[in-house]
């Protein structure tokens, strides 16, 4: 949520809309987030409502895990064990109308002779990463680029020096301050430890905290009389299902009371602020991250305080209503809507309406997301059919809005542990259209994997066989990562600015020039 997301009526319309966003996000927390909190027997309408939400989400997750269990197992194993993966990238270009050479260079030959190789070793438990990269283009080969990372230091190997260049995390700030005191404070670090902390992923512990402190709090505050239950059929994909209809309705006063309590708790929740800080650090990094994070936390506190006060000024004339139809413990139809705004003349109606039918082999969904206010209205439609049976898949998903459509169509076959797939991502509007084609195969086992991918683009201007990018991947478990010997390390972080300048001028620069000359002479390219 942005700073000042809910403001008084006298402020600008842009800030009023930010207020709507703040309330919408929190209302969705109430409607959907609390679903994971409870699983009870002898269910009341309130309990049945949230249990249906929970069962539906878990069912979708289980179907995904069943389809891609081998890939998920390999991903988990790579977090718990040292692994090595190699990637080879090549390209193919075929344009009969290109006319041959450009300035003495044949574009197709250059692209078709391009090769990039990357090898990466990771040991997340011991906080070690090693990577090497090489490339070949038009007869020029570059090798010897290496990097080693731990939570304490960064080492770089270059093809024109035998030593590895090292910068320790603790030395980065003082070194940069000496080089540029105007831009650095001396307290900066490389934030290397964040590389091994899940890359900003919310942990199970974090989720458990939100479940206990927020979802359960909201659940307990929801009055039982806000839920009513009845039997009503639901028409889904040409089927009439004998479903349970559960309506969840909060009055304007009830909704405001709950929102105020949530905003107040968020404003003063130190754990949430620390989580926001760690997420920002992991996602962005950088030398000024502490200052930016402090500002973000301050903005967050202000936004929650403004939201807590501003919610009382907002109009929500019909309260909040969410209706679901439940069949075989899963949601098959949904109708959620509420109207809100800074005053009666600036109300916005938000709604989610649609159906879904989920079973072990097929998952169908069709939803409309709509917004209407005094000046505009629009609807986004999301529809999909996913099928997985006898180790074969046929999938189709389409997102349509305002004459523009994004779609995905894919097919997969899993045989003897090898997955073969053909996937197409398409874009189409009134002006242009095109598709990204992705096909290939992959095999995942507990201790090794390999895959081949080919990507190409098709459009009115570009044929499907004109340009293709190929990726070949191999992965395996390894015993450990071998780090460079201390005898072959030049510690840049321990140098003064004068020593670093001298090292660059007397060692690195001459070595680079000699290496570059050797490449040019060996290739005969005459750069």
N, C-alpha and C positions, 0 to 999 in steps of 0.2 A: 504494500500500500504506500502511496506517495504522501509526502508531507502535506498537511492541511487537506486531507481527502474529503472531509465533511465540514462544511463551513456554513456561515450564517447566510440568510436569504439575500442579503445585500451584496454578496460577493459575486464574482464573474461566473458565467455559465460553465466555463471549463472546470472550475473548482467544484461546482455542484455535481458535475458528472463524475469527478473523482470520488465524491461522497457516495454516489450510487455504486461505484465499483467496490468500495470498502464494505458496504452493506451486503452486496451480492456475494462477495467472497465468504463473508462470515455466515450468511444464511445457508450457503451451500455446505459449509462446515457442519451446520446444525442438521441439514437434511441428509447428508451423505456420510460425513465423517463419523458420526456417532454409531454408524452401523456396525463397526468393528468392536464395539464395546461389550456386547452382551449376547449370551446364548442361553436361553432359559426354557424351562418346562412350564406347562400349564399357562400358556401364553395369553397375555392380554393383547388387545389391538396394538398398543404401543410396542410391546415386545415383538409381536409378529411383524410389524412394520420394519423394525431395524434388523431383525433376524433375516428377513427376506433380502434386505440390502446386503447383509454380510454373506449369505449363502450365494447370492448371485455373483458377487465379486470373487469369492473363493472358487466358484465353479469355472469362471472364465480363466482364472489363474491356473487351475488344475489342467484345463484343456491345453493351454499353452505349454505347460511343463511336460505333458505327455508327448506333445508333438516334437519338442526340442530338448528332450531330456539329455541326450548325448552331448549337445552343445553346452547345456547348463552344467553338466558334470565336469566337462573340460574347463570351463570358466572358473568353477569353484576350485578345481585341482590346481589351476595356475595361481590362485591366491594363496594356497596352502603349501605349495611345493615350488622349488626352483624350476623354471621352464625356459626353453629357448625357442624362438620363432624366427624363421627366415622368410623374407618377402622379396619376390622378384617382380619388377614392374617393366612391362614392355608395351609398345604401341604399334598399331597398324594403320597406315594411311593410304587410301586408294581413291584418287580423284582424277579420272580421265580428262576432265576439263580444266585441270590446273595449269596446263601449258608448259609443264616441265620446270626449268630452272628459274630462280629468282636471284639476280645478282651473282650468278655463278654457282648457286647452291640449289640442289634438287631437294625440295621440301620433303617429298615422300621418302627419299633415301635417308635423310636425316632422322625423320620420325621412326622409320622402320628399323633403323639401327640403334635406336635409343634403348638403353637398359639401365635400370637402377636396382641395386641390391641392398637390402637392409637386414641385418641380423640383430636381434634384441634378446637379451637374457634378463630375466627378472626373478628376484627372490624377495617377495614382499615381507616374509616373516623376518628375514635378517636385514631388510631395508637396503637392498643392493640392486642396481640396474647397470647393465653394460650394453652398449650398442656400437655397431660398426656400420658404415655406409660406403658404398662404392657406386660408380656410375661409368657408363661408356657411351660416347656420342661421337659419331662421325670420325671414328678412328682414335679418339682421345679417351684414354682410360684414367680415371681418378680413383685411387685407393688410399687406405690408411687414415681415414677419418674415424676417430673413435671417441666415445664418451663413457665415463663411469660416474655413477651417482650413488651416494649414500645419503643418509639423513644429516650428515655432518659436512660433506665436502663434494666438490665437483672436479673431475679430472677430464681433460681433453687431450686426445692424441692427434697430432697433425702429421701429414705425410712428409713434411720438410724438416722435422726435428725428431731426434730419438727420444727426448724426454717428454713426459706427460706434464701438462700445465695444470697446476692445482690452485683452487681457491676454496678455502674453508668458509663455511657458512658464517662463522663468527668474525672472519676477517673482511668480509665483503663490505660492510658498512664503513669501517675506518678507512679502507683503501679508497672507496669511492669518494668519501669526504675529502681525503687529501688531494684527489685528482680534481674534484669539482665541489668545493665547499658551498657554492651557491645553490646547488641542486640537491645535495645530500646532507643529512644530519650526522651521519656516523653510526646511527643505531639500526640502519637497514640490514636485512639478511636476505638470503636467497630463498627462504621459506622451503628449503629442501625437504623438511620433515613432512610437509603437507602432501608431497607426492605419494607417500606411503600410507596416507590416512583416508583412503576411500574416495579421493577426488571429489569431495563435496557431496558424497552420497549420504543420505540420512540413514543412520544405523538403526538396528532393532531396538537398542536402548532408547534412542530418541523417539521412535514411534511409540514405545511403551509409555514414555513420559507424556506425550500428547494424549494418548488414549486415557491415561489415568487422570491427568490434570485438566483436560479440556473436554474430551468426548464424554467421559463419565459425568463431569460436572454439568454439561449441557443436558445430557440424558436425564439426570435426576431432576433438573429444573423444569423439564417439559411436563406439563400437567397431563394426567391420564385422560381427562375428558377432552383433550385436544385430538384424540384419535377415535374414529368410529369405524366399524367393520360391518360388511354385509356381503352377501353372495351376488355376483353379477358376472355375466359372460363377457369375455373379451375376444374380439375378432383380431386374429394375428395371422398374417400370411395365408389368407383364405381358410383359416380354421377358426371354429368357434369353441373357446375353451371355458369350462365351468370354473371360474376363478373366484378368489376372495378379493373383494374391493376394500381397501383401507385408505381412509382420508385423514390426513394430518393437517390441522388448521390451527394457526395462532392468530389471535387478534393483534391489532396494532400495538396495544399496550404490552401484551405478553412478549411480542417480538422485540420491542424496544428494551424491555427489562433484561432479556437474555443477552442482547447485543451489548448493552451497557456493561453488564457483568464481564463479558468476554473481553471487551476493549480495556476495561480497567485491569483485568488480570494480565493481559498482554503488555500493557504499559509498564507494569512493575515486575515482570517475570525475568529475572536475571539469567535463567537457563536459556530462555528463548533468545535473549540478546546475545548470549555467548554462542549459541548455535548459528545465528545470523552472521556473527563475526567469523566463525570458522568456515561457514559456507562461502562467504565472500573471499576469504583468504585462499581457500582451495581453488575457487573458480578463477580468480583474477591474479593473485600474487602481486609482485611488483614492489618497488622500493618505498612507495608512499602508501602502502596498503593500510598501515595502522591509522594514519590520519584519515583516510577515506572511510575506514571501518568505524572510527569514532563518529564521524559525521553521519554515516548511515544509521548508527544506533540512535543518535540524537534526533535525526529525522523520524525514525520509527516511533520513538517516545512521543514526539510532538504530534505525529499522525494519530496515534492511539488516543492521546488526550483530546485532540480536536474532534475525533470521531465520537468519543464518549459524550462530549458536550453537544456536538452537532446533530446527533441522532434524534435528540428531542425536538429539533426544529423540523425534521423531515416529516413528510406526509406519506403514510402507508395506509390508505383508506380501507382497503379490504383485507389487510393483514397478509399472511402467508399461507398458501395452500399447496400441498403436495399429495397427489393421489396415486396409488400404485395398485395394480391388479396382480395377484400372486397365484401361480399355478405350479403345483408340485414343488413348493418351497422356493421357487424362483420368480422374479419379477418378469412379467410378460408384457406389461403396458404401463406407461407413466404419463402423468399430466401434472406438471409443476408450473405455477404462475403466481406472480405478485406484481403489484404496481406501487411505485414509489417515486418521490421527487421532492425538491425543496419547497414546492407549493403546489396548489391544485392545478394551476395552469401549466406546470412543467412536469407532469407525471410521465413516467416511462413504464410501459408494460413489458415485463420479461416473462418468457414462457419456454418450457421444454415439453414437447409432446412426441410420443412415439411408441413403438412396439418392438419386442424382441422375443425370439424363440430359441432356446438353447437346449441342445441335447448332446449326446456323446459324439455324434458324427457330424452334426450341422449346427452352425450358429448364425442366426439371421437377426439383423437389427435395421430399424428405419426410424430416424429421429429428426424432428424439426426444432431448431433453436431460433427463437424469434425475439425481436425487440421493436417496440413501437413507441414513439413519443409524438409531440405536437408538430415536429418538423420533418420527421423521417420514419421509415419503417423498413425492415428487412428480415429475411429468413434464410438460415443456413440449413441445408439438408445433408444428413449423413446416413448413408445406407450401405449395407454390406451383407455378403453371404460367404461364410467360411465352411469348407467341407474337408473332413479328414477321416478316411475310411480305408481299411486294408493297406495302410502305409502309402496312401495317395491323397494329395490335397489339390483342391481347386478353390481359389479365393478371388473375391471381387469386392472392392471397397470404393465408394465414390463420395466425394464432398463437393456440393454445389452451392454457390452463392452468387447472386447478382450477375447471372449470365456467364460465370466462370466455373469451370469444373476441374477438380483434381481427382485422379482415379488410379487405382492399383489393381492389376490382374496378374495372378500368379498360379503356377502349377508346380507340384513337387512329387517326387517318387522316392521312397526310402526302400532300398533293397540291399541286403547283406551289409548293413551298416553304412552304405553310401547313399547320400542324398543328392539327387539330381534336380535342378530347379530352373525355371524360366519365369522371370518377373518383368513386368512392364509398368512403369510409372508415367502417367500421361497428364498433360496440361492442355486445356482448350478454353478459349474465350472467343469473343467476336472478332479479334484482331489476329491472333496467332495460335498455333498449336504445335505440340511436339511431344516426344516420348523418350524416356530413358530406358534402354533395354539392358537387363541384367540377367545373365544366365551363367550356369556353371555347375559344379559339383563339390561335395565336401564329405569327408569322413572323420568322425570324432570317436576316439577311444579314450580310456582313462589316462593313458600315459603318452598318447601321441595324437596328432591330427594332421590332415592335409586338405587343401582346398584349391580349386581353380575358379577364377571369376573373370568374366568378360563384360565390359561396359561399352555401350555404344549409344549414340543419339540419333533419333530419326525425326525429321521435320520436313516441311515442303522445300527447304533449301538444302537439306543434308540427308543423303540416303543412309540406310541402316548399315551398309558395308563400307561407307566412306572413311570413318574414323572409329577405331576401337582401342580400348585400353585393357590390357590383360594383367591379372594379378595371380601369381602362384605362391601359395603359402604352405609352409611345413612347420610343425611344432612338435616338441617332445619334452619330456621331463629330463632334467639333468641333476647331477649330484650337488653341484655348487657353482658359484661364479668365482673365477680367478681374477682377483684385482691386481693392478700393476704393482711391481715391487717398489718399495720406498727409495731404492737406490736410483730409480729412473724418473724421479719426480722433481720438477722445478716449482717451488711454492711461490706463486705470484702474490698471494695474500700477505706474505711476510716481508715483501719488498716495500721500500719507500717509493715515492713518486719518481725520484731521480733514478733509483735503481731499476724501476720498471721501464722508464723511458730508455735507459741505456741498454737494457736487455732486448727491448723491441728493435732498437736501431742496430745493434751489433750482432744479434743472434737470429731473431725471427725474420726480420725483413730481408737480410741477405739469403737466408735459407729459402724463403718463399720465392725470391727472384730466381735463384738457381733451379729450384724445382719447377717453376713455371716455364723457364727456358727449356728445360729438358723435355717437358711435355710437348711444347710447340715444335721442337726439333725432331722429336720422335714421331710425331703425327704427320709431319710434312705438310701441315695445313697452311703454314705461313701466315699466322695471325697478324 
